[in-house]
Amino acid sequence: MTLLQGITKARLVHGDWRNAYLALDTATRLHPTQLPTHFVDLFLEERPFHEAFQVYCMICQSGSPSRFHSLTFVLNILRSAQQTDIEESRSPRHAIAMVTALHSYLASGNKVNTIHMNSFLHGILHMILINAPTYVMPTAVTDEKAIETISQVMAMFAMLGVSPEQSTFNTIVTMAAKARRAELVGFAMQELNVSGITPSDGAWRMYLNTAGEVGNAVQVKSIWIAYVKSKNASGGPLVPFDWRTLARASGRAGVVDFLKNQLEQHSMAGDKLVQLAKTELREASNRTQMSMQTEGSNPDWSEDFSRFFKELFALQSLVAGHNHRNLKEAQPPRDGLWAGPDDADEVWQRKLYDELSVDPVRKSSESSTTVARHQSSPLSPTGFKLDELRYLSWKAINRLLLQAERFEAK
């Protein structure tokens, strides 16, 4: 297998994609459940993402373990794609593919970590808060849906042994700032308090600045008070940058009096800070409030968004029931990044595969033993019989060869 891995890498690096896929086919036939972890990385590095993503899913389906950064890489590309793919910017197909990527990764027995949770949350929140057209989810609904989804994702990762960290709340607050959602900032601060995590000074200032940016006066006050309490507990002094952050946040949220009160309590000479807050207040008042929601005209997206939440709930249910490894019984969505099912007839494909997989000289004498072998074939870690797994991999590789040929022809 190490030799096949080296051959595949050499072929991919030199642009011989056809024979690289044939080498992968050989590997899946020889050891369908023991593919080297580096195979995924090779195709992610050398082939277009829509091909590499299918290789990733195929190898996960075999039950072969993947490196943790493979999932990170896949999630980050999908997250970036939904921000830059103009044609599909408002469609949840990339978010659905993120569910597929996570489900496939878990099914192969891999362990997730906080980095995976943060990237997953970032992509989903971008889809809900920014990409969702207003006719699909009005602003009031998206706030509620975002909070519900965050809770759902955190609960699912908790079942997998992953707890939120400061970076998790930074992700939520960053998306709240980008979408200008005051309610989401309040939710993040509430969950942060429940978690018992003590943020760094830089994180406190970011939370304070975001609360001001979205105009959440209540959170500006509560975050500042909590920050001062944290500083007192640690014995550290408030620095000038802290006060400038409070001044800007107070001005943007329209609570300049709160700033004055805090300056008096701490015996600070804050004329310049008050002036800064008033300037921010004027700019906030004059700033045209532009909605981050996009308008759309494709009614199919309403169904797609509903499907995304359905798929996410299905994965959470599988994790809760410890059934997420059995891909035979519960396949993740497979149409997120490529068009439709196989073009060829399933019966014809199966017949062709059987003909290509059996030595014609020994075919007649082994016909009865072949049936017995199919029936007694051992199971993969993902619930497939090995003969079936070889067939599924063969189909996937043939589909990839056709897609690669179309891509190279462009």
C-alpha positions as CSV (number, residue, x, y, z in Angstrom):
1,M,0.0,0.0,0.0
2,T,2.9,2.3,0.7
3,L,4.2,1.7,-2.8
4,L,0.7,2.4,-4.3
5,Q,0.6,5.6,-2.3
6,G,4.0,6.7,-3.7
7,I,2.9,5.8,-7.2
8,T,-0.3,7.8,-6.9
9,K,1.5,10.8,-5.6
10,A,4.0,10.7,-8.4
11,R,1.3,10.5,-11.0
12,L,-0.8,13.3,-9.5
13,V,2.2,15.6,-9.2
14,H,3.0,15.0,-12.9
15,G,-0.6,15.6,-14.0
16,D,-1.3,11.9,-14.8
17,W,-4.7,12.0,-13.1
18,R,-6.1,9.1,-15.0
19,N,-3.5,6.6,-13.8
20,A,-3.6,8.1,-10.4
21,Y,-7.3,7.2,-10.1
22,L,-6.5,3.7,-11.4
23,A,-3.9,3.3,-8.7
24,L,-6.5,4.4,-6.2
25,D,-8.9,1.8,-7.7
26,T,-6.2,-0.9,-7.2
27,A,-5.7,0.1,-3.6
28,T,-9.5,-0.1,-2.9
29,R,-9.6,-3.5,-4.4
30,L,-6.6,-4.9,-2.5
31,H,-7.4,-3.5,0.9
32,P,-10.8,-1.7,0.9
33,T,-10.7,-0.8,4.6
34,Q,-7.0,-0.1,5.0
35,L,-6.3,2.9,2.7
36,P,-3.4,5.0,3.9
37,T,-4.4,8.3,5.5
38,H,-2.2,10.3,3.1
39,F,-4.4,9.3,0.1
40,V,-6.9,12.0,1.1
41,D,-4.2,14.7,1.3
42,L,-2.8,13.8,-2.1
43,F,-6.1,14.4,-3.9
44,L,-6.9,17.5,-1.8
45,E,-3.6,19.0,-2.8
46,E,-3.5,18.0,-6.5
47,R,-7.0,17.8,-7.8
48,P,-10.0,20.2,-8.0
49,F,-12.0,20.3,-4.8
50,H,-15.2,18.8,-6.2
51,E,-13.1,15.7,-7.1
52,A,-11.0,15.7,-3.9
53,F,-14.2,16.0,-1.8
54,Q,-15.6,12.8,-3.3
55,V,-12.3,11.0,-2.8
56,Y,-12.4,12.1,0.9
57,C,-16.0,10.8,1.3
58,M,-15.1,7.5,-0.5
59,I,-12.1,6.9,1.8
60,C,-14.1,7.7,4.9
61,Q,-16.8,5.4,3.7
62,S,-14.3,2.6,3.7
63,G,-13.7,3.1,7.4
64,S,-10.0,4.1,6.8
65,P,-8.9,6.8,9.3
66,S,-8.1,10.3,8.2
67,R,-5.8,12.9,9.7
68,F,-7.7,15.5,11.7
69,H,-6.4,18.3,9.5
70,S,-8.1,16.7,6.5
71,L,-11.5,17.6,7.9
72,T,-10.3,21.0,8.9
73,F,-9.1,21.6,5.3
74,V,-12.4,20.4,3.8
75,L,-14.5,22.5,6.2
76,N,-12.4,25.6,5.6
77,I,-12.7,25.3,1.8
78,L,-16.5,24.8,2.0
79,R,-16.8,27.7,4.4
80,S,-14.8,30.0,2.1
81,A,-16.6,28.8,-1.0
82,Q,-20.0,29.9,0.3
83,Q,-18.6,33.4,0.7
84,T,-17.0,33.6,-2.7
85,D,-19.2,31.4,-5.0
86,I,-21.4,34.2,-6.4
87,E,-23.7,31.8,-8.3
88,E,-24.4,29.7,-5.2
89,S,-23.8,32.3,-2.5
90,R,-27.4,32.1,-1.2
91,S,-27.8,28.3,-1.5
92,P,-27.1,26.1,1.4
93,R,-25.4,23.4,-0.7
94,H,-22.0,24.1,0.8
95,A,-23.4,23.9,4.3
96,I,-25.1,20.6,3.4
97,A,-21.7,19.4,2.2
98,M,-20.2,20.4,5.5
99,V,-22.7,18.0,7.2
100,T,-21.6,15.3,4.8
101,A,-17.9,15.9,5.5
102,L,-18.4,15.7,9.3
103,H,-20.7,12.7,9.1
104,S,-18.2,10.9,6.8
105,Y,-15.3,11.8,9.1
106,L,-17.0,10.5,12.2
107,A,-18.1,7.3,10.4
108,S,-14.5,6.3,9.7
109,G,-13.8,6.4,13.5
110,N,-12.0,9.7,13.6
111,K,-12.0,12.0,16.6
112,V,-13.2,15.6,16.3
113,N,-11.8,18.6,18.2
114,T,-12.6,22.2,18.9
115,I,-11.1,23.4,15.7
116,H,-13.6,21.3,13.8
117,M,-16.5,22.6,15.8
118,N,-15.5,26.2,15.3
119,S,-15.1,25.8,11.6
120,F,-18.4,24.0,11.3
121,L,-20.2,26.7,13.3
122,H,-18.6,29.5,11.3
123,G,-19.8,28.0,8.0
124,I,-23.3,27.3,9.3
125,L,-23.8,30.7,10.9
126,H,-22.6,32.4,7.6
127,M,-25.3,30.4,5.8
128,I,-28.0,31.3,8.3
129,L,-27.2,34.9,9.1
130,I,-25.8,36.2,5.8
131,N,-26.6,33.9,2.9
132,A,-30.3,33.1,3.7
133,P,-32.6,35.2,1.5
134,T,-35.2,37.2,3.5
135,Y,-38.1,35.3,1.9
136,V,-36.7,32.1,3.3
137,M,-35.9,33.3,6.8
138,P,-36.8,36.8,7.9
139,T,-34.3,38.5,10.2
140,A,-36.3,37.7,13.4
141,V,-36.4,34.1,12.4
142,T,-32.7,33.9,11.6
143,D,-31.7,35.1,15.1
144,E,-33.8,32.4,16.6
145,K,-32.6,29.7,14.1
146,A,-29.0,30.7,14.7
147,I,-29.3,30.3,18.5
148,E,-31.1,27.0,18.1
149,T,-28.5,25.7,15.7
150,I,-25.5,26.8,17.8
151,S,-27.1,25.0,20.8
152,Q,-27.7,21.9,18.6
153,V,-24.1,21.8,17.3
154,M,-22.6,22.3,20.7
155,A,-24.7,19.5,22.2
156,M,-23.7,17.2,19.3
157,F,-20.0,17.9,19.8
158,A,-20.4,17.5,23.6
159,M,-21.6,13.9,22.9
160,L,-18.4,13.4,21.0
161,G,-16.3,14.7,23.9
162,V,-15.6,18.2,22.6
163,S,-16.4,21.2,24.8
164,P,-16.5,24.9,23.6
165,E,-13.4,27.0,24.2
166,Q,-12.8,30.7,24.1
167,S,-12.2,30.4,20.3
168,T,-15.7,29.0,19.9
169,F,-17.3,32.1,21.4
170,N,-15.0,34.3,19.4
171,T,-16.3,32.6,16.3
172,I,-19.9,33.2,17.3
173,V,-19.3,36.9,18.3
174,T,-17.4,37.5,15.0
175,M,-20.3,36.2,13.0
176,A,-22.7,38.3,15.1
177,A,-20.7,41.4,14.3
178,K,-20.5,40.6,10.6
179,A,-24.3,40.2,10.4
180,R,-25.0,42.9,13.0
181,R,-27.1,40.7,15.3
182,A,-27.4,42.2,18.8
183,E,-29.4,39.2,20.2
184,L,-26.7,36.7,19.1
185,V,-24.0,38.7,21.1
186,G,-26.2,38.4,24.2
187,F,-26.6,34.7,23.7
188,A,-22.8,34.2,23.2
189,M,-22.1,36.1,26.4
190,Q,-24.7,34.0,28.3
191,E,-23.2,30.8,27.1
192,L,-19.7,32.0,27.9
193,N,-20.7,32.7,31.4
194,V,-22.2,29.3,31.8
195,S,-19.1,27.6,30.5
196,G,-16.9,29.1,33.2
197,I,-14.3,30.1,30.7
198,T,-12.3,33.3,31.6
199,P,-11.6,35.2,28.4
200,S,-8.3,36.9,27.7
201,D,-8.1,40.7,27.8
202,G,-8.1,40.8,24.0
203,A,-11.2,38.7,23.9
204,W,-13.0,40.9,26.4
205,R,-12.2,44.0,24.3
206,M,-13.4,42.2,21.1
207,Y,-16.7,41.3,22.9
208,L,-17.1,44.8,24.1
209,N,-16.4,46.3,20.7
210,T,-18.8,43.9,19.0
211,A,-21.6,44.7,21.5
212,G,-21.1,48.4,20.6
213,E,-20.9,47.7,16.9
214,V,-24.3,45.9,16.9
215,G,-25.9,48.6,19.2
216,N,-26.5,46.3,22.2
217,A,-26.4,48.7,25.1
218,V,-27.2,46.1,27.7
219,Q,-24.3,43.9,26.6
220,V,-21.9,46.9,26.5
221,K,-22.7,47.5,30.2
222,S,-22.6,43.9,31.3
223,I,-19.5,43.0,29.4
224,W,-17.6,46.0,30.8
225,I,-18.7,45.2,34.3
226,A,-17.7,41.6,33.9
227,Y,-14.3,42.6,32.5
228,V,-13.6,45.0,35.4
229,K,-14.5,42.2,37.8
230,S,-12.1,39.9,36.1
231,K,-9.3,42.5,36.2
232,N,-9.9,43.1,39.9
233,A,-9.8,39.3,40.6
234,S,-6.5,39.0,38.7
235,G,-5.0,42.1,40.2
236,G,-4.3,43.7,36.8
237,P,-5.0,47.4,36.0
238,L,-7.3,48.7,33.3
239,V,-5.1,50.1,30.5
240,P,-5.8,53.1,28.3
241,F,-6.8,50.8,25.4
242,D,-9.5,49.3,27.6
243,W,-11.0,52.8,28.1
244,R,-10.8,53.7,24.5
245,T,-12.6,50.5,23.6
246,L,-15.3,51.3,26.2
247,A,-15.6,54.8,24.8
248,R,-16.1,53.6,21.2
249,A,-18.6,50.9,22.3
250,S,-20.6,53.3,24.5
251,G,-20.8,55.8,21.7
252,R,-22.0,53.3,19.1
253,A,-24.5,51.8,21.5
254,G,-25.8,55.2,22.6
255,V,-24.8,54.9,26.3
256,V,-22.4,57.8,26.8
257,D,-23.7,58.4,30.3
258,F,-22.6,54.9,31.3
259,L,-19.0,55.8,30.1
260,K,-19.2,59.0,32.2
261,N,-20.3,57.0,35.2
262,Q,-17.5,54.5,34.9
263,L,-14.9,57.3,34.5
264,E,-16.2,58.9,37.8
265,Q,-16.2,55.5,39.6
266,H,-12.5,54.9,38.6
267,S,-11.5,58.6,39.1
268,M,-10.4,58.9,35.5
269,A,-10.0,62.2,33.7
270,G,-11.9,61.3,30.6
271,D,-12.8,64.4,28.6
272,K,-11.1,63.1,25.5
273,L,-12.8,59.7,26.0
274,V,-16.2,61.3,26.3
275,Q,-15.5,63.3,23.2
276,L,-14.5,60.1,21.4
277,A,-17.8,58.4,22.5
278,K,-19.9,61.4,21.3
279,T,-18.1,61.3,17.9
280,E,-18.9,57.6,17.6
281,L,-22.5,58.3,18.6
282,R,-22.9,60.9,15.8
283,E,-21.3,58.5,13.3
284,A,-23.6,55.7,14.4
285,S,-26.7,57.9,14.1
286,N,-25.7,59.1,10.6
287,R,-24.6,55.6,9.4
288,T,-27.1,54.1,7.0
289,Q,-28.2,50.8,8.4
290,M,-27.7,48.3,5.6
291,S,-29.3,44.9,5.9
292,M,-27.0,42.0,5.5
293,Q,-29.8,39.9,4.2
294,T,-29.9,39.1,0.5
295,E,-32.9,39.0,-1.7
296,G,-33.4,36.0,-3.9
297,S,-35.8,34.7,-6.6
298,N,-35.2,31.0,-6.5
299,P,-38.1,29.2,-4.7
300,D,-36.1,26.0,-4.6
301,W,-33.8,27.5,-1.9
302,S,-36.6,27.4,0.6
303,E,-36.7,23.6,0.3
304,D,-32.9,23.4,0.4
305,F,-32.7,25.3,3.6
306,S,-35.2,23.1,5.2
307,R,-33.3,20.1,4.0
308,F,-30.1,21.4,5.6
309,F,-31.7,21.6,9.0
310,K,-33.2,18.1,8.5
311,E,-29.7,16.7,7.6
312,L,-28.1,18.4,10.6
313,F,-30.8,17.0,13.0
314,A,-30.4,13.5,11.4
315,L,-26.7,13.6,12.2
316,Q,-27.2,14.7,15.7
317,S,-29.7,11.9,16.2
318,L,-27.2,9.4,14.9
319,V,-24.5,10.7,17.2
320,A,-26.9,10.6,20.2
321,G,-27.8,7.0,19.4
322,H,-24.1,6.0,18.7
323,N,-25.1,5.0,15.1
324,H,-23.0,7.5,13.2
325,R,-20.5,4.9,12.1
326,N,-23.0,2.7,10.2
327,L,-23.1,4.3,6.7
328,K,-24.8,1.3,5.3
329,E,-28.0,2.2,7.3
330,A,-27.6,6.0,7.2
331,Q,-25.8,7.6,4.3
332,P,-25.0,11.3,4.5
333,P,-26.2,13.5,1.6
334,R,-24.1,12.8,-1.5
335,D,-25.3,15.5,-3.9
336,G,-23.9,18.5,-2.2
337,L,-21.1,19.3,-4.7
338,W,-21.8,17.3,-7.8
339,A,-24.8,17.0,-10.0
340,G,-27.3,14.3,-9.5
341,P,-26.9,10.5,-9.3
342,D,-24.9,8.2,-11.6
343,D,-25.9,8.5,-15.2
344,A,-25.5,4.8,-15.9
345,D,-28.1,2.2,-15.0
346,E,-27.4,0.5,-11.7
347,V,-28.2,-3.0,-12.9
348,W,-25.9,-2.5,-15.9
349,Q,-23.1,-1.2,-13.7
350,R,-23.3,-4.1,-11.3
351,K,-23.3,-6.6,-14.2
352,L,-20.2,-4.9,-15.8
353,Y,-18.4,-4.8,-12.4
354,D,-19.0,-8.5,-11.9
355,E,-17.8,-9.4,-15.4
356,L,-14.6,-7.3,-14.9
357,S,-14.0,-8.7,-11.4
358,V,-14.2,-12.4,-12.2
359,D,-11.6,-14.4,-14.2
360,P,-13.5,-15.6,-17.3
361,V,-11.5,-18.9,-17.4
362,R,-12.6,-19.8,-13.8
363,K,-16.0,-18.1,-14.0
364,S,-18.1,-21.2,-14.7
365,S,-16.4,-23.4,-12.1
366,E,-16.6,-20.8,-9.4
367,S,-20.1,-19.4,-9.9
368,S,-21.6,-21.2,-6.9
369,T,-18.6,-20.3,-4.6
370,T,-18.9,-16.7,-5.7
371,V,-22.4,-16.4,-4.5
372,A,-21.4,-18.0,-1.2
373,R,-18.5,-15.6,-0.8
374,H,-20.8,-12.6,-1.4
375,Q,-23.1,-13.8,1.3
376,S,-20.4,-14.5,3.8
377,S,-18.3,-11.4,3.1
378,P,-17.0,-9.7,6.3
379,L,-18.2,-6.2,7.2
380,S,-16.3,-3.0,7.1
381,P,-16.2,-0.7,10.1
382,T,-18.9,1.4,8.3
383,G,-21.3,-1.5,7.9
384,F,-20.7,-2.6,4.3
385,K,-19.7,-6.0,3.1
386,L,-16.3,-5.8,1.6
387,D,-17.4,-6.9,-1.8
388,E,-20.1,-4.2,-1.8
389,L,-17.5,-1.7,-0.6
390,R,-15.2,-2.6,-3.5
391,Y,-18.1,-2.1,-5.9
392,L,-19.1,1.3,-4.4
393,S,-15.5,2.5,-4.6
394,W,-15.3,1.3,-8.2
395,K,-18.4,3.2,-9.1
396,A,-17.1,6.4,-7.4
397,I,-13.8,6.2,-9.2
398,N,-15.4,5.7,-12.6
399,R,-17.6,8.8,-11.9
400,L,-14.5,10.7,-10.9
401,L,-12.7,9.7,-14.1
402,L,-15.6,11.1,-16.1
403,Q,-15.6,14.3,-14.1
404,A,-11.9,14.7,-14.4
405,E,-12.1,14.2,-18.1
406,R,-14.7,17.0,-18.4
407,F,-12.6,19.3,-16.2
408,E,-9.4,18.7,-18.1
409,A,-11.2,19.3,-21.4
410,K,-12.2,22.9,-20.4
